[in-house]
Amino acid sequence: MILPLFIGLGVFYFYPVFKVIYDSFFHVGSFNKRSFAGLGNYQDMLSDLKMWESLGNTFLYAIIIVPLTVILALILAEFLNTRIKGRNVFRVIYFIPTVTMSVAVAMMWRWIFNGDFGILNHIVSFFGGEPQYWLSEKNSAIACISIVSIWMGVGLNMIILLAGIQGIPSTYYEAADLDGASRIRKFFTITVPLVTPTLFFVLITTMIATLQIFDVIYMMIQAKTAALNETQSVVVYFFRNAFEYSKKGYASAIAVLLFVIIMIITAFQLRLQKKWVNYD
């Protein structure tokens, strides 16, 4: 019964992982021409300033996107757990970006941020501001990419956290009501501590997804602009090396480095969760 699952994992997961690790020790060019490189690809990474800049951008995205996404998702989950009019409608609205194709989302926001005819510049001009080329400069482009990523990621995390909040026994809140606790006090003393296992899961998955950010950047930032070099993540740089520069061996080494970084960060989070996650 589980054989089809193992076959699928082997073909689409385990084989590609080991293939990438294997290729990272070779110079692999067009038409899969290869020559043994040993640790050459990894040595090249040490002097590749673009790779380190891409890694720095990736960590910057993580610093911006992860906490804001998790905090907003928790706040929305708390509000949508109350008895408000149209609650189910709001849940659907906030979840729509999650099930929408990322390419379509990126193209829509690219039109909004367009420097020549984007709707954002029309709004800025209406209030007397100066139109900007939002996706052409590094700081504004990183901010725009972060906004879109947060907008896309909040919905799923909200649903997961909402399920965690609804799993908290109502007796805790009833006892707090008898003591006269305010809604904010109940949120910080009951909801947050008891939802920490779900919060921990959301934190890990959001961190992993953000460290692998690709489609939003690649679709929103034009390939011919200098902004792509300044805003690209590690995965975008991996893609460009593999499919634009035909340096698949070097790209494989970049993928292995990102894999190791994600494993280290995840292991650190697993170790740290003992100090703040409440499983009681």
N, C-alpha and C positions, 0 to 999 in steps of 0.2 A: 504493500500500500504506500510506503514512503519512498519506494524506488524512483518514481517519476520526479519527486522533489529533489532527491539526491542527484539525479541526472541533470536536472535544470540548474541546481547550484553549481555542479561541477563544470558544466559547459559555459554558463553565463557569469559565474562568480569566481570560483577557485582557479580555473584555467587562466582567465585574464589576469588575475593577481600574480600568479607565478610567471606568466609570460612577460608581464611588465618588469618584474624583478630580474628576470633572465635578460631581457633586452637592454636593461640599464647598464650591463657590462659590455655592450657592443656599440659600435658606430653603425647605426641602421639608417640608410638613406632611401632614395627613391627606388621603387620596385623591390624593396626589402634587401637591397645589397648591404651586406654586413661584414664587419671586420672586428676582431676582438679588441676591446679597449681597456679591459681591466677596470681600474678605478678612475680611468681618464675622465669619464663623464662627471663623476662626483668632484674630481679636482677642478674641472672647468667651472662648476657651480660656485666654487669658492671665490673666483675672480670675476664672476658674472654680475655686474652691478644691476642690470635689469632684473635679474632673478631675485636679488635681495630687495630691490625696490618693490617688486611685485609681492614678495613675502611681507614686507612692511605694510603695503596697502591692505593685504588680506587681514593682518592683525588689527589694522585700523577699522576695517569693516566690522570685524568681530567685536571690537570695543564699543562701537556705536550701535550696531544692530542688535546684538544679543540682549543686553540689559533692557533696552527700550522695548523690544518685542515682547520679552517675558513680562515686564512690568505692565505694559498696556494690555496684554492678554489677561493677566490676573485681574486688573481693574475691570475690564469688560466682563469677564466671567462672573465677578462678584455682582455687578449691576444687573446682568442678565439672569442671575439666579433669584432675583426678587420678583415680586408680582407686579409687573408694570404692563401697561396696555401695549399690545403689539409685540410682546416679548419674542415670540417665535419668528416674527417677521424680521426683527433686528438680528436674531441669531443667523438667519439665512443670509441677510445682507452682509454681515461681517465675514461669513464663511465663503461667499462667492469668489473673492480673489484667490482663495486656495485651490478651487477646482477649475479655475480659468487657466487656459494655456499660458505659460509664462511668456512665450513669444508674443502673443496677442497683448498681454499686459504691458510688456516692455515697449512695444510699438505704440500703444496708446499713450503711455507716459512720455515717450520720446516726442510725440506730437505736442503734448502739453508743455514740455520744456523747450521746444524749438525756439531758437533765438530770433527767427525772422517772422514767423506767423503763429507761434504757440499761444495758447489761450492764457498761460501764466503771464506772459509779457503784456497781453491786452489788459489784464487785471491790474498789473503794476502801472501801466501807463494811465489807466483810468483814475488811479489814486495819485497821479502826479510823479510817479517814480520813473527811473531810467530803465528801459529794457536791457536785459542781460543775455549773453550767450551762455546759458546755464550749463550746457554739456561740453563746453570748449575749454574751460579752465578747471584745474585740478580740484580745488577746494569745493567749488560749487557743484562739479560733476560728482564728486564723492558723496556730497550731501544729497544730491538727487537720487543716486543709486541706493543710498541707505534708506531714503524715504520710501522708495518703491519696494525694496526688500522687506521693510517693516510692514508695509501695507499688505504685502502678499503673505507674510508669515503669521500675522496676528490671529487670523481666523482659526487656523488649525489648532494653535496653542490654546486659544480661548476655549474651544470645544473640549480639549483634553482637560484643561484646568476646571472647566465647568463640571465635568464628570467627577473630578476629584472633590470639588466642593460639595456636590450633591451626595457624595458618599459619607460626609461627616454627619454623625448622629445628631438629630435635632435637639436631643436632651441637653447638650452643652449650651445651645443658644437659649433654650427655655430657662435654664438655671441662671444664665447671664441676665436675661430679662427680669427675673425676680430680684436680682441684685441691682437693677437699674443701670446696667451698662449701656453705653451709647453704641450706635452702629459702628462707628470708627473703632471704638474699644474692642468690640466683638471681632471685628475684622483682624486686628493685629494680635489679639490674645487667643483667639480660637481658630479662625479660618486659616491664617497664614501658617501657624505651627502645624496644624493637622493636615494641611495640603502640601507640606514640604516633600513627601515622596513623589507626588505628581509633578511638583515644581522642579524637582531634581531631574526627572525624566525629560521634561520640556527643556530645561537648561542644556542638557547634554545633546539632545537632538538638534536644537537650534544652533548650538556651537558648531557641531559637525557640519550642518547644512551651510552655515555662513562661511566656514573655512573652505568650502567647496563652491563658493559663489562663482557663477559663470555666465548663465544665460542673460541675466539682466544687464550686465556690463557689456557683453558682446553685442547685444541687440540695440542698446541705447547709445553707445559711443561708436561713432563712425570709425571704420578701420583706417581711413586715410588721415585722420586728425592726430595731432600730437597728444591730445588728451588721452587716447587709448594707452599709450606708453606710460602715462603718469597715473592712470587709474586702474590699470589691469591687475587682476588678482593672480595668484599662482596658477590656478586652473586655466585662466585665459592664456597666460604665458606658456603653459604646457601645450594647450591646443595650437597656439601659433607655431611653436617649435615643431610639433608633430605633423601638422597638416599644411602650414604655409611655408616653413623653412625646410621641410623634409629632414628634420633631425630627430627621428623617432627614438633613437637610443638616448639622446640627451633628454628628450621629453620624458622618457620612462624613468630616468634618474630623478627628474623633478617630481614625478608622481610618487616615487618611493619616498622622497624626502617629505612630501606632504602627508603621506600615510603614516610615517614615523611621528611627525609632529602631532597629528590628530590622536594617535595612540598614546603619546606622552601626556597630552592635555586631558584626554579622557581618563587615563589612569590617575592623574593628579586629582581630577574631580571626584573619582570614586573613593579615593583616599580621604579627601576633604569632607565628603558628604557625611561621614561619621560624626562630625562635630555640629552639624546643623539640621540634618534630616531626622525627623521624628517618626519612627515606625510603630510607636505604641498606639 
